[in-house]
Amino acid sequence: MAGKAFDIADGIFFFFKRFGQNPAGALWIALWQMLFGAAAIAAVFYLIWPFYSELIDLVIEVEAGRIDDDEAAFAILQSLFGVYSGGFLAGLVGIIASLMFQGAWLRFLVRREVAPVIPFRFGGDEFRLLGVNIMYIVVLIAAYFGIVTLLVTLGVTGGGLLALSGDAQVAGALGFGLIMYLGFLGVFIGAVYLAIKLSSAPALTVHDRKFRFFESWEATNGVFWPMALTYLVVGILIMILSSVLSAGAALPFLGGMLAVAEPLSDFADANSDPSFEEVMTVLRETVFQPVTASLFAGGLVLFYLMQIMFEGMWHSVAAYNVVRHRADGAGEEGDAPVLGKDHPMGASPTEG
């Protein structure tokens, strides 16, 4: 399957192109993702907070001398068991939620579909994406051991050359440094190459409604450098947008921190040395006030919206490549027409 030529501009702005084609659908997915995320965080907080609260109370009891260290240690271990249990549950919920989010956005990007009512599902697409992500982990582990083996081999080789250099220790040290530098450079280039070659697997899986992983290698044949440049430009755009938007998104957090800092500053004004219990009492009274909690929640919402947009921009590069690869030479609705060389206006520009 030949597919369309890779257009770098289309790859850079593919997320915004899809957003423009169906802004209501994109906003609907983002809204439900925030609702799901808020519900998951609230549930985990509800489960874990009692254990953290108990830990705080234990510290207060120990500081006041009302219980001895042995009793405190046993009680802390019991509380930590609850925290770790809640953390395991939170991790499981996070995996399921991330698969549902990934599936919804990839359906939007590669199939232009938004599931009715609640856009998230946990069906065939999500189970296949789970398999793809497991394969990523397997490849990552294999690459890790391969990189460690390579670097150890280079280190031993360079050390041997340094030992054999004799009086020419400066030359030996330079040779050792050069070997290690080339080794790290080769590892970096290889990691980038492997990441780009396998980047299209999730989008290809959702597009074809079948498990796809190594087929991503074929989908990126001949377009590695355009994809690498596209990822680089998108990464720069994300950094620029992040630096600009973060300033505004941080304002609610700043307001919340000022609300918390004001009562704490009273201790400094009074030149008093507050106990841990007094500090925690002040924090509980201020952080959970409606205004302060709303400021922190607003900041979290703004930062989460930014994260959703940035992740969509980043993953849309691979999604565009899959749409391009499976297009069989035909353009999508809304694409500019491709002109031949015999057209009065001249041929359309091509890559390469």
N, C-alpha and C positions, 0 to 999 in steps of 0.2 A: 504494500500500500504506500504510494508515493506521498500523498498528503500535500498540503500547501507549503509554500516557502515560508520560512520563519521571519516574521516581521518584528523587529526589535521594539518599535513603537507600540505595536499591538500588545506585545508581551508585557511591556512596562505598565500600560494603562488598562490591562484586561479586566482587572477588578472594577475599575470605574466604568468601563464599557458595560459590563454586566449590571452594575448598579444603575446606570442610566437606562438600560433596557427594562428593568423591573425594580425601581426604587422602593416600591411598597413591599415587594417580596424580601428584599435585602433588609429593610428596616424591621419587618416582621420577624425574621430569623434573629436579628440582633436583639430585639425586644425580648423574645422568648429565651434567648441565651442568657440575658441578664436576669430574667426572672428565675430561670432554672439555677443559675449560679448563686443568686441571692438565697434561694430556698435551700440549696445544698450547704452553703456556708452557715446559714441560720441553724440547720439541723445538726451540723457538726459542732457548732458552738454550743447548742443546747445540750448535746451529749457530753462534750468535753469540759465545759465551763465548771460544772459542779466539782470535778476533780481538781481543777486549778484553784478554785475557791477554797477547797479543803486544804490544798498545799499552802495557800496564803495564810489560812487560819492556823495551820500547824507552825509556820514560821513565827507567827505572832505569839502562840502559846509557848514556844521554846524561848523566844526572846524575853517573855515575861517570867520564865522559870516555873511555869505551872505544870509542865511535863518534862521528864528527863530525856536524854538523848536517845536511849534505846527505844523507848516508846515512840519517839518522833521518827526514828529511822524505820521502824516497822510500819507505822502509819503512812510514811512517805512512799514506801515500796508498794503498799496497797493502792495508793492514789496513782502512782506511776503506771501500775498495771492497767488501771482504768484509762489513763491518758493514751497508752500504747494501743489498747483495744480500740479506743475511739479513733486513733490515727490510722489503724488498719482499715476500719470501716470507711474513714474519709478517703483513703487511697482507692478503695474499691469503687466508691461512688464517683470519685474523680475520673477513674478510667472509663466507666460507663458513660459519664457525661461528656467526656472529651470525644469518645467515639461517636456519640449522637451529634455533637456539634460539628465534628469533622465531616460526617456523612451529609448533614444538611447543607453545609456550605459547598461541598464538592458537587452535590446534586444541582445546586444553584449555579455553580460556575461552569460545569461541563455539560449538564443536561438542561439547564435553564428551567429547573423544576423547583417548586416550593410545595411541600406537602400541605394539604389542607388543614385548617384549624391550627393544631399544634404542629410545627414543622419538623419536630424531632421524632425519629423512629428508632427502634432497636431490632432491626430485622436483618435481611440478607446483606445489604450494603455494609452495615455496621459489623457483622460477623466476619465478612471478607476483609474489611479494614483492620479488624483485630488481627487476622492472620498476616496481613501486610506489615503491621507494626511489630509483630513478633519476629517476622523475618528481618526487619530492620535491626532489632536487638541482636539476633543471631549474627548478622553481618558485622555489627558493631563490636561484638565480643571477639569474633574471629579476627577482625582488623586490629583490635587492641593487642591480642597476643602476637599477631604478625609484626606490628610496629615495635613492640617490646623486644621481640627476638631480633629484629633488624638493628635496633639501636644498641642492644647489648653486643651484637656481633661487630658493629662499627666501633663501639667503644673498646672492645678487646683488640680489634685490629689496629686502631689508632694507638692504643697503649703499647702494643707490641712494636709498632714503628717508632714510638717515642723512646722505648727502652733500647732499641737497636741503633738509635741515632748516635749514641756515644757522645763524642765531644760536640757534635752539631745539635745541641739540645734546642736551640732556637728554631732551627729548621724543622726538627722533629715536632716541636710544639705547634708550629705553624701548620705542618702537615696534619697533625691530629685535629687541630681546630677546623681545618678545611674539610676533612673527612666528616666530622660531626655536623658542620654547617650544611654540606651537601646532603647528608643523610636527613636532617630535619627538613630541608627544602624539598627533597624528594617525597618525604612523608606528607608534607603539607599539600603538595601538588597532587599526589595520589589520592589523598582524602577528599580534596575538592572535586577531582575527576569522578571518583566513585559516587560522591554525594549527588552530583548533577546527573550522572547516568542513571541513578536509581530514583531520582526525585519524582518521576512521573508515575510511579507505581500506584499510589493511592487514587489519583485522578483517573488513571487508566482502569483501575478496578471498578470505580463507580460508573465510569462511562460505558464500559462493556458489560456491566452487571455480572462479571465473572472475576475470579481471583487472578490477579495479574501482579507479577513482581519482576521477574527477569525480562519480561516483555518491554519493560521500561528502557532497557538497554537499546532495543531496536527503535523505540520511539524517539530516542535522542541521537540516533545516528546522523551524522552530518550537521548537527545543529549545536554541538557542544559549545563552541566559542560564542555564537549569538546568545545562547542561554546564559553562559557565564557573564557576558556583558550585561544582559538584562537583569540578572540577579544583583550584580554590582550596582547598577543604577537604582534599582528598587531599594536596595539596602541604604544607599545614600539618601534617597528621598525619605525613607522611614526615619533616618537619623535627624534630618532637617525638620520634618514634621513633628517628631517627638520633642525636639528641643523647643520648638515654638509653642506647641499645644500643651506641653507639660507645665509651662509657667501658669497658664490659666487654670489647668486642672488642679494645680497645687494650692490655689487660693482657699478652697473650702478646708483643706487640711490645715493651712496656716491659721484660719479662723478657729478651728477646733483646738489646735495646740495653744493658741492664746487664751482660750477659755479655760484650758486645763492649767496653764502656767500661772494665771492670775491668783488663784487661791494658794498655790504652792509658794508664790513669792511672799505671801504673808509671813511664812516661817522665817525667810531671810530678813524681812523688815523687823521682825521681833527679835532677831539674833538668837532664835531658839534652835535646839537640836531635836527635831521631831523623831519620835519612834516610828518603827516600821508600821505599826498599827495605825498611827495618826496619818501617815502618808497614804496608806491604802484606803482609809476612810475618806480622805479628801478626793482621791482618784475615783472611787466608786460613786461619790456624790456628784462629781462633775462630768465624767465620761458618759454616764448613763442618763444625763439630763437630755430632754428632747431636742433642744437646740444644738448642743454639742454632738449628740449622736447623729443628728441630721446632717451636720457639716461633714463629719467623717464619712457617712454613707454617701453623700453627694460627691465627695472626692473619689471614693472608690468607684462609683458609677462612671464618672468621667474618665478615669484611668482605664477602666474595663472597656469602655467604648473605644478608646484609643487602641487598646490591645486587639480588639476584634478587627478594627480596620487594618492595623499593621499586619496581623496574621493573614487576613484576606489578601492584602497586596502581595505578601511574600509567596503564599501558596498559589496565587493566581498565575504565576509564571509557569509552573508545571501544568496547571489546568489548561492554560492557553496552548502549551505544546501538545497536549493530548488532543484538544479540539482541532488543532492544526494537522496533527498526524492522522487523525481519523476522518479528515474532511474529504479525502480522496480527490484533492485538487479543486473542490468546489468551495466557494465563499459562503459565509453566513449571511442571513438577512441583515441588511444595513451596512455591509461591507462596501467599500468603494469598488467599482468595476475594474477588472484587470484588462488593460488594453494591450493589443498585439502590436507587433512592430510595424504592421501595415496601416495602423490607425492614423488618421490625419493629425491627431495630437501627439503622436509618438507612443512608444511602448511604456508600460508602467515600470517603475524601478523595481529591481529584484536584489535579493541579498547574495553576496558572494561574487 
